[in-house]
Amino acid sequence: MDAQLLRSIWPVFSAETREQIQAIGSKVLGLEGPAQAREPDLLPSLRRLVHSVKGSAASLGLDDIEQVVHAIEDGLADFQPEDRLPRDAVESMLRGLSAIEGAMARGDAGQSPVVDGLGALLASLGREGAVTAPAGAQGGTVAKGMDSLESLEAALGALCSPDVPDRSAVVRTAVERARALKAAAEAAGVPKVASLAEAAALGFTRMEPGGDSAGMAASDVAGTLVDLRAALQASGPGGAGAVERAVEALRTVPAPAAAEGSGVHASPSSLQESRGTADRTVRVSVKTLESLALQVELLMAGRAQQARRGEAHRAMMDGMHEVLLHLERASSQLTMSGGGPALEPLRAGLGLMRGLQKRLLGLARDSHRDGEQLSLVAQVARDDLRDLRMVPASQVLEPLRRTVREVSARLNKDVSLDLVGGDVRLDRRILDALKDPLLHLVRNAIDHGLESTAERRAVGKSEVGRLSVRVEPRGTRMAVVVEDDGAGLSPERVRSTAVRRGLLTAEAAAKLSDAQAARLVFQPGFSTREQVTATSGRGVGLDVVQATAQRLQGSVDVDFTAGRGTRFTVDLPLTLAAALGLLVRTGTTVSAIPSDCVKRVLRLTPADVGTVAGRVVARVDGEQLTFLPLAESIGLPRLPMALDSGKLQTAALLSVGEDRVLFAIDEVVGQQEIVVRSLGRHVQGVRHLAGAAVLDDGRVVPVLNATELVRAARPETRSTSTQSTRPRILVCDDALTTRFAMKSLLEIAGYPVVTAADGEEAWGVLERTPCQLVVSDWQMPRLDGVGLARRIKSHPALHRTPIILVTSLDSPEDRAAGLEAGADGYLVKREVERGKLLELVRQLLPAS
């Protein structure tokens, strides 16, 4: 097919095919159950879907996808409606669908949409003529393959750093190395290594944009590299020579060629323009919908400003009326006193003014009527656009069936999945953002929450673990609940893990309540898994869930019962479009609070407020509620309250779920429709902020995250904000491998780490990011370690920052020069692996 034509068709094809693949997967799982429990039209509708996908792929020349779908169609050809589809056939078909999704992802990224391991996949589906790799060609990939793997691991470590000098260059290098390893493995006859290398290349491509999606991709890449290492080690030494020669031959190739036999006649770049669009369309582009929505919101804001001007115009008309009354009185007095030459001009002027007043009143009425009509049209357009953006939750729930099936099979656990609330309609932006966090919650529940079959049998539970994912509408908000009936979260294990990873001291961990300890699972890098596997242990997941919820103006919480299970609840709005906001003033700051979370605004007397168990409470309708100054809760200076002088205190009652909290405010300024705008990544860590909004008078006000404010006000969560912090360490070395090795060593010990490639870059990091210790190489370009040490020690704000020089220079003169420059520690690189680095870090940071 012509490249230009394929580029124009791809977004539509990709969006439609993804929906069809999701439906095919659900229907294939349905065929595994008893015939009497199925929909009457299940098998015919499944065959129609499969045939449609096959035809679409064939028409675009996508041979790999067409062959896989054709094999699935052949497997369904002889299936009878009263039969059950065998388990191995179901799993083969699901693997085929996953392989197609992988090919679609490559197409979305501008690459050739080839299917990994096509021959073996077709063979598992029973397709005649399937090509399998020669058994005799299986060989080891230990030598150069391990070198390539180490470089990929180093690239992953660099990309996980918050300060990457050239992210695109690192990604490009990693992708080239992964593709070279793939080609080498194919040449050596090791298809499993080739498949994993291609998956790693695709994962690195997804990491390039950064943000939360890069964190998700990093988790997948880490799992792929774990599997790749195992596959390389399993290949043994027999094929190492072949792979070594192939890698050397490919080392100078700038970019691997497209796989032969893909049937795609367009270059990889021909799909580049469609990158990331296929999964974000609802028959029309989401970007177009967003643009239309923005214009409608601007129209609504303009109408609100027009209404304000109308109010000002009416006020001027009232003033004009008063002036006319005064002039008429003056005219009457002149008439009674005999008048004069000025009387007639005055009467003429009054007549003209009365005529103008009448015409202005008519214009004001017409303007008001037109404004009301415009408001109605804009409101209808907004509602229609909002409905257009709303999609059923089943689009994010149904794919979980395949995820549960694959993960439970990998972990050898029997899991029953219940999906509830698929018909609840959500904003498409929320739905898209929920996909990866929900996937992490489900994987976490299967791996960490549900026990093995033997463990469940031993405690008298059903051997089949139950996992429930529910979408529950709650007024203008909704909750996504992931609940399992496993052993329940263990606070003791969480505490010990936090101490071991350096997130808390043993004394601080002991002081935590069980609820406080449970929330540590949302800390970045937290994982109770000792071994890194393809499913867990990489420390990426639940922290991303919390970050996503906060970005969507929501929150996430965890509840558990020992021996009975764990429940994660993500509270979110139904839509991110405009909402009603209550404007409140605290001191000189005006903030907006979503009105759906404000239940009441009331006045408290000093007699209503007291102290219970060390916390301030207020009595409302016979109930004692936590009472806090809003200014203090959002990080503003605490000002005297009206209660301090015996006066009435205004307070807003915020309610989220079962939690209710009173916040002291100075004044309610008003209420109006607001459109919440993101404040960017620089303030993502400010949990109480949902964004900002522009008022109809042009002022910009912060929009508060009510769910996070209420959660933070709980007695068990207050005063813990500083307990889980650890000193941040800057690692500076121009060698990528050394930098990654030291970074990994420190992160395993529980320290947050940022990296730099030379002294100048390190200095830039220090100016932007507070670091409590610096570990630096000596010999580096631009600014070496000694120069960096001198610059740090001469800086008025940074001179107390400890610095450790790690170098291969080991002479007494070199040590003396380093210590003279201000270094607080000096290590030779061979001492790093012996534990000397961690020992010295702990000495210089005794409080950690």
N, C-alpha and C positions, 0 to 999 in steps of 0.2 A: 504494500500500500504506500501511496505517496506520503512522504514525511510530514508535509504541511497538513494534509488531510487527517492523518493520524493524530497530530498534535491538537487539532481542533475538536476531534471526536473523543479523545481520551477522557477528559473530565466526565462527560456524560456516561461513557461506557463504564468507567471505574465506579462511579456512584451507583449506577444501576446494578452492576455485577456484585458489588459488596452487599447490597440489599438482598439480591437473589441467593448469594452464598449463605447469608445468615438464615434465610428461609429454608434452604436445602438442608443445612445442618440440623435445624429443629425438626424437620420432617423425617430425616434419616434416623434421628434418635427416637422419634415416634414409632417407626417401624420395628424397633426392638421390643416394644411392649406387646401385650396381647391384642389380637385383632379386634375384639369386642370393645376395647377402650379407645380405639382410634376414631378420628374423623372419617366420615364415609368417603370423602373425596381425597384422602391423604395420598394414596399411591398415584392416582392419575395427576394430581396437581404437582407432585414431586417430579414425575416424569416430564411434565410440561416445562417446569422450571429448568431442569437439567438440559433438556433439548434446546431451550431458549439460550442458555449460557453458551452451549456448544456452538450454536449458529452464530451468535455475536462474535465469539472469539475467532471462529473460522473466517468470518467476513472481514476481520481486521488483520488476518494473517498471523494471529497469535497461536502458533502451532503447539507450543508447550501446554498452554492452558487448554486448548481444544483437545489435545490427546488425553489429558487427565479427566476432563469432563466426559469425553467419549468412553473412557474406561468405566467411570461411575455409571454411565447410562447402560453400558453392557451388563454391569453387575445387577442392575434393576430389571433388565429385560425379561428374565425368566422367573422373577419373583412373583409369587401369587399373593393376593390380598389377604388370604387367611393364614399365611405363614408368618413366622418371625424372622427378621433379618439376623443372621448369625452375628455374634459379638465381634469376631475377627473381621467380618465384612464391614460392620459399622465403624470399627476403629480405622480400617484402611481408608474408608471413604472420608472420615473426618481428617485423617492425615492429608489426604488429597486436597480437601478444601483449605486446610491450613497452608499447604504448599502454594495453592493458587493465590491466597491472600498475600503470601510473601512475594510472589511475582507481581501482584498488583502494587505492593508497596514500592518495589523497584521502579515500576512504571511511573508512580507518583513522584519519585525522586529523580526522574529524568533518565533512568537507566533502562536497559533492555529487560522486559518482563519475562525472564526465563525462570523455569521451575527447577529448584535444587533436587538433585538425585532423581531425575526423571525416570531413568530406566528401572531402578529398584522400586520406585513408587508404582509404576505401571505394572510391574511384576506382582506386587502385593495386591493390586486390584484385579489380577487375573487376565490382563490384556495380552493377547497373543503377540509375539514378536517383540516383547519387552526386552530391552537391552540391559544386561547386568554387567558389572565390572568383572573381568577375569580374576578368578580366585588366586591364580598364581602370581598375579601382578601386585597383590597386597604387600606392602612393604613398610618399613619404618620411616618415620619422619622426624626422628629424634634430633639429628645434627642441626642442620640449618633451620628446620622447622621450629625447634626450640628457640633459636635466635630470633626468628620472626615473631614467635609468641611473646618473648620478653619485650621486644620493641612495641608490640601492641599493648601489652600491659603497662609499659611506661607511658604510652600515648594516652591510655585511659586515665592513668593517674594525673597526667598533666591537664587533661580536659576537665577533671573533677575539681581542679583548683579554681577558686573564684577569680583569679587574675591570670588569664592566659594571654601572652603578648600577641599571638597571631593564631586565633582559634582555627581559622580556615586552613592555614598551612599545616597545623598539627593533624587536623581531620584528613586533609588531602594525603599527607604522608602515610597515615595509618591505613587509609583505604587502599592506597597503592600497594603497601606491604601485604595487606590481607589478600588482595586480588592476586598478587604474585605467589603467595603461599597456596592459594586455591589452584592456580594453573600448575604449580609444581606438583601438588598432590594428585591432580588429574593425570599428569604425565607419568607419575609413579604408580598410578592405579590404586589410589586410596580415596575412594569417593566420600567417605564420612568426613575426613579432614577437609576435603574440598568444600563440602556443604557447610561445615561449621565456619570455615574461613570466609565464605561468601556472606553468611549470616552476620559475622563480625563486621565485615565491610559495610553492610547495610545499616547496622546499628551505629557505627561511627558517623555515617552520613546523617542519621537522625539527631546526633548530638551537636551538629554544627550550629543550629540557631541559638542554643543555650536555653536558659529558663527551666521551668518544671518539666517540659517534655524531654529536655536533655538529661535530667535526673532519672526519668523513667527509662530512657534509652541506655543510660549508663548501667542501670540494674540489669537490663537484658544482655548488654555486651559483657558484663562481668560473668554472668552465668554461661554465656557462650564460650568465653575464654577458659572457664573451668572445664567445660566439656571438651574443648579443643586440646587442652593439656592432657586430659585423660586419653583422648583418641591418639595423640602423638605418642604417648608412652606405650599405649597398647599396640601400636604398629610395629614395635620392636626394631632391632638393628638391621633386619634384612633389607629393607628398602631405603635405608638412609642414604646410600650412595646415589640412587636415582633421584631422590628428592633434592639432595645437595646440589647435583649437577643442574637440575631444573631451576632451583632457586637462583643459582649463580647466573644461569643464562637469562633469567628474567629480571635480575637485579637492576639492569640498566634500562629496562623498558619503562617509559614514563607512565603508561596507563595500560592495563590489560585490555585486550580486544574483547568485543562482545562474543558470547558463547555461540558456537556454530549450531546451526539447526534450530535456532530460536524462531525462525519464520518471521521475524520482525524486520521490515525493510527500511526502517527509519533509524538514524543514528541515535545514541543515547541522549544527545542534546536536544533531539527533536521533541522530547517530552518534558524538557526542563521547565517550560513555561507553565505546565500544569502541575508543578510541584506543590503538594499539600492541599490541592483544591478538591480532589476526588472525595475525600472524607468529610468535606464541609459544604455540601450542596444538598438542597431539598428541592430538586427540580429547577430551582433558580439559585444563582450564586449567593452564598451567605454575605459576601461583600456588598452585593447589590442591595440586599435586605438591610444591612447595617447602614448603608448610605441613605436609603430611603427613610429608615427609622430616625437617623440623625436629622434629616431635613424636616421631618414631621415634628420632632422635639424642638427644633429651632423655630418652627412655625408656632408651636404652642407657647414657647418663651416669648416670641414676638407679640403674640396675642395678649399675654399677661402684661407685657410692657405697655401695649396699647390701652389695656384696661386701666393701668395706673395713670397714663396720660389723660384718659377720659375722666378719671376722678379729679385730676388737677384742673382739667377744663371746667368741670362742674363747679369746683371751688371758685374759679375765676368768675364764672357766671353769677354765682351768689354775691361775690364782691361787687360785680358790676351792678347788680340789682340794688345793693345798698347805696352805691354812689348815685344811682338814679333817684332813689328815695330822697337823699339829701338835696339833690338839685331841684326836685319837685317842691320840697319844703321851702327852699330859697326863692323859687319862682312865686310860690303862693305868698310869701312874706312881701316880696317886691310889689306884687299886685295890690295887696292890702295897703301898702304905704304910698300908693299913687303911681308906682311904676317908674318909668324913665326910659331913656333911649336904649338901655341894655336889656330891657325886658323882652322885646320881640326876638332879638337874636338868641336869647336864652331859651325861649319857648321853641324856636325853630330847631336849635340843637337838641333839645329834649325829644322832640318828635323824631329826629333822625336816629337818636340813640335807641328809642323804643323800637323803631323799625329794625335796626341792627340786632337788637336783643332778640326779637322775634325770629329773625332769620337764623341767628346763632343757635337758638333753642331747637329750631327745626333740623339744622345740621347735626346737632348733638344727638337728637333722637335717631336720625338716619344712621349716624356713625355707630351708635349703640346697637341698633338692630343689625347692621352689617357685621359688627364685631361678634354678636351672639351667633349669627349664622356661620361665620368663619370658625368660631370655637366649636360649633357642632360638627362641621365638616372635618376639622383637624382631629377632634376626638374620635370620630368614626374611623378616620384613616389610621389613627394610632391603634385603636382596638383591632382593626383588620390586620395591620402589620404584626401586632402582638400575637394574634391567632395564627398568622402565617408562620411565625417563628416557633410556635409551640408544636412539639412532636411527642408521640407517646414514649413513655419510659421503657417500653418493651425493646426499643432499639438498643438500649444499653444493657438490659437485663438478659435477653435471649442469648447473646453470645457467651454468657457465663456458663451455659450448659456445657458447651464444648470445653471451656477452660476447666471446669470442675472434673469433667470426664478425664481429660489429659493429666491434670495434676494428681488426682487421686490414683490413677493407674500408675503413674511414675512412683508415687509414695506407697503403693500397695495398700491403699485404704478404700473401704467401701463407704461411699458418701451419697446420701439422698439430698437433692437440692429442691427447695421450694421457692418459687418466684411469685411475689404478690405485688400488685399495683402497676402492672404493665400498661394499663389503660390511662394512668395519670399522665397528663400532658405537661411537659416542661419546656422551658426556653432552650432552644437548640444550643446556645452557647454554654449553658449549664450542663447539658447532656454531653457535649463534646469534652468538656473539662472533667467530667465525672468518670470517663471510661477507664483511664489508667489508675486513678485512685481506687476505684471499685475493684478493679482487677487485683490490686495489691491486697485489699482487705480480704478478698475471697481466698487468695493464695495463702495469706497469713492464717486464716481460719483453718484451712485444711492442714497446713504444715505444723503450726504451733498449737492450734486450739483442739482439734479432734485427735483422740488417742488412736493408737493402732488397734487392729481387730483383737489381738490377744489382750491388750490392756483393757479394752472395753468389756470383753468377756469376763475378765478377772474381777471387775467391780460390779458385775451384774447388769451392765447396760446392753442394749441392742448392739449387735456387731456392726450394724450400719449406722454411721454417724449422720446426724441431721444438720443441714446448713440451710438457713433461711435468709433470703435477701428481699426486703420489703421497701416499697416506696409508699409513704403515707402522707397524704395531703393534710396540712394543718393550717386551715385558713388561707392566708396569703403566702404561707411558707409551706415547706414540705420537709420530710425527714427520710433519709435513706438509712435503713437499719440492716446490718449484717450480723447475724446471730448464729452461734453454734451450740451444740449440747455436749461440748467436750469437757475437759478437766477444769476449765476456768483459769483465768490469768492468775499467776502466782506472784503476789507482792514480794515474797521473800526472794524469789529468783530474780525478780526485776531489781531489787535493791542490791543484791550481790553482783549482778551484771553491771549496774551503774558504778559500783565501787571499783570493780575490776577494770572497767573501761575508762576510769578516771573522771566520770561525769560528776561524781560526788565523793566526799570523804566518807569513811565508815561512820563517823559521828553524825554527819548530816543525814545520811541514809537512815540511820536508826531513828531519827526524830520524825521521819515522814510517816504520815498516816497511810493506810492501805490505798485510799483514793489518790493521795498525792503520788505514791509510788507508781500506781497504775499509769498515770499520765506521763511518766518518764519514757514510755514506749514511743511517744511522739517526738523525742529528742533526735536531732540529726545524728546518724551513725549508730543508733541504738539497735542491737539485735542480741537476743539470748542464744542464738545458734552459735555453737563453738566452731563448727566446720562450715566453710563456705561451700554451698551446693548450688545446683542450677535453680533451686527454688528459694532458698533463704540464706541468711548469714552475711549479706553484703551491706547491711545497714542502710538500705535505700527502700523506702516504702511508706511507713506510717508518718514520717515527718513530711513527706510530700502530700499525703492525704490532708494533714493539718494545714499546710501552706495553701493547698488548693481551696479548701473550705474557707479560709480567711480571705483569699482573693475574690471569692464569690459571695462575700458579705455574709458568711456563715461561720459555723464552728463544728468541731468534732469532739465527741466524748466517748468514754469507755466505761462499761459496768460489767461486773463479773460476780459469779457465785461459785465458790469452791466446789468442785466435783460436778457442777451442773452446766457450766458454760460461760461464754463471754459474749457481750453485745457491744458493737460499735455503732454509734448514732451520728450521722452527719446531718446537721440542720442547715437548710439552704432556702433562699427565696424561690418561688415558683418561676419568676421571671426577673431579668436584669433590666427591664425597661423602666420607664419613669414610675415613681411611687410617691405617695403622700408622705411628706416629712414634717415633723414638729420642730420648729426653730426655737432653741433655748439659749439663754445667755448665762454664762458663768464668768464673773468678773467683766472683762472687756471682750471676751471671746464669744462669738455666736456660732453654735453648732447645730447640725440637723440630725435628728433621730428618726429612723423609720417609724411612721405612726402605727403600723400594725403591731409593734412591740410595746407601745405606750398604752397602758390600760387606763390610767387615771393621772390627773394632775391635781394635787390637793395641797392644803395649807396645814402645817403641823404647829402645835403649840409646844412649849418647853415640857409640859406634862406628858406629851405623847412619846417623848424620847427618853431612853434609858440605856443601861449597860447590862448585858447578860453574858456570862462566861467570857468576859474580856472583850466583847464586841458590841458596837453600838447598834441598837435596834430601835424601831419605831412601831407603836401599836396602831394597826389599821384594821377596823372592823373586828376587833378582838384577836387579831393574829399579830405575832411579833415577827417583823421583817427586818432583814439587814438594812442598815441606813448608812449611806456613804456620801461624802461630798463628790459631785461629778468632776469638779476641777481636779481633785486629787487622783481620781480614777483614770483620768486621761492625761496625767502628767503635767498639769498646770500647777503653779504655786497655790498653796492652800490659803484662801482668804477667810476672814471672819464671817461666820454665818449669822443670819438674823436671830437665830436662837441664842447666840452668845449674849445678845443684849435684851433677851426676853421678848422678842417680837415673833410674829408668825413667820414660818419658814416655808417657802414654796418647794415642792418636791414632785418628781415624776416617778410613777410606779411602772417599772419595766418588767415584762413577763415574757419568758421564753420556756415553752413546755410547762413543766411543773414548778419551775424556779421563778420567784418574784423578788425583786430588789428595789428599794427606794433610793433615789439619788437626789441630793440637795442641789437646787438650781437657784439662780437669782431672779429669773424672769422668763416667761413664755413670750417670745417675740411674735410668733405667728405660726401659720401652717400653709404650706403650698406644695404643689407638685415639683419634684426634683428628679433630675437625671444624674445618677451616680457615675462619675468618671474615675477611671483608674489614675492613681498617682504615680505609677511606674514602679520599677524594681527597687528604687532607692529607699522607699518607705514600706516595702512589703513586710518588714519585720515589726512594724508598729501594729500590734494586734487589734487595738481598739479602733483603728481607722478602717472604714470600708472604702473610702475614696473621698471625692470632693464634688460639690455641685455649685452651679452658677445660679444665683437667685434672679428673680425678674427685675430687680433694681441694679443688676450688674455685679453685686458682691459675690465673692467666692468663699464658701464656707466648708469646713470639714464635715463629712458624713460619718457618724459613729457606728461601729459594729455593735449593735445592741446585744446580740447573742454572746459575743466575747466579753462584753462588759459584765453581763449577768453571770457568766461562767466564772470569770475572774473574781467576782465578789463572793463566791461560796466560801464559807469558813475554811474548808479543807484545802482550798487552792490559794488563799491569800498568803502573803509573806513567803512565797517560795520562788519568786521570780529570779532571785540571785543565787539560789542554792545549787543550781545545776550548771553554772558557768565554769568553764575551764580556761586556763591561760592559752592564748593563741600563739603559735610558733611560726616564724618565717624561716623557710628553708631556701637557701640561695646556692645554686651550683650550676655551672654552664653545661655539665654532662647530664643528659636526660635520665640515663639509667641510675646514676648516683642520686640525683634529685628524687626520683621516684622511690628508690630504695629507702632513703632516710624518711621521706614522707610517709611511706607505708609503715615503717617501724614506729614512728611517733603516733600515727593514727591508731594502730593496734593498741598502743598504750593508753589511748583515749584522749589524745590532744588534738584539737582542731589545728589544721596546718594550711598555710598558704605558701606558694612557691614563687621563685623568681630565677631568671636565667643568668643574671649578672648583678653587679653591685648597683648600677644605675636603676635597673628595674626594681631591685629590692628597696632602694630609697623611695621610689615612687609609691610602692606598696605601703611603706611605713608612713608616708604622708597622708594616705587615704584610709588605712586600716590599722586600728590599734593592735599591736603585737607586744606580747610580754617577754619574748625571748627570740634571738636571732641565731640560726645555725648557718654558717657561711663557709664556702670554699675560699681558698686563698687566691689561686691563680685563675682569673676570669677576665674576659675582655671588658673594655670601657672603664669599669671601676672594680678593682680587685678587693679581696676580703679585708686587707689591712686598711685600704682607703675607706672602705665602708665603716670599719670599726672607728676610725678617727672621726669620720663625719657624725656618727651616732653619738660618740662620747662628747663631741663639742656642741651638740644641739641642746638648747636649754630645756626642751620638753622631753627629749629622748635619752638624755645622758645616763639615766639610771637603768636603761634596758640592757640586760645581760646579753653578751654575744659570745658564741663558741666558734672558733675557727677549726674546720675539719679539712686537713690537707695531707698530701703525700710528702711534704717537706718535713724532715724529722731531725734536722741538725739542731744543736743547742742554740746556735745563732738565730735560726729561724724561729724557734720557740720564744727566744728573748724579744725578737722584733715584733712578733705577734702580740705578746703580752704587753710590750711597751706601747703598742698602738691602742691599747685599751681592752683587748680581749679578756673575757672573764674565764675562758677555758680554752684548751688547745688539745686537739685530738688528731692522731694519725688515722687515715681512712681505714686501715686494717683493724683498728680498735673499735670501729663502729659495730661490727658484727659480734664482737665479744660482749656487748651490753654496756660498754663504757659510755656511749652517748646517752642512753636513758638514765644511767647512774648520775652523770654530770647534770643533765636537765633537771632531775629531781633535787639535786643539791642546790641549784641556782633558783629553783621555784619550789621552795619548801612548803609553801601553803597549798600546792596543788596535790 
